[in-house]
């Protein structure tokens, strides 16, 4: 019998959301994920800093009910601080 493997898309950290055991070994029929937005916040701010280095104020819109909002906000603040903003 063929074993099915699944790659899924998720907007947050699947480990923190309880969807998989770990990223390296998700377990079950899950073989991987296609997108982690929380890990992209720093890259997005880096790109924005490159495009508009003189920007002094940057807004971050978040859904307060989204499970990863706190982690994304913290990561965004740390990334902004690394650019001196």
Secondary structure, 3 states (H helix, E strand, C coil): CCCCCEEECCCCCCCCCCCCCCCCCCCCCEEEECCCCCCCHHHHHHHHHHHCCCCCCCCCCCCCCCCCHHHHHHHHHHHHHHCCC
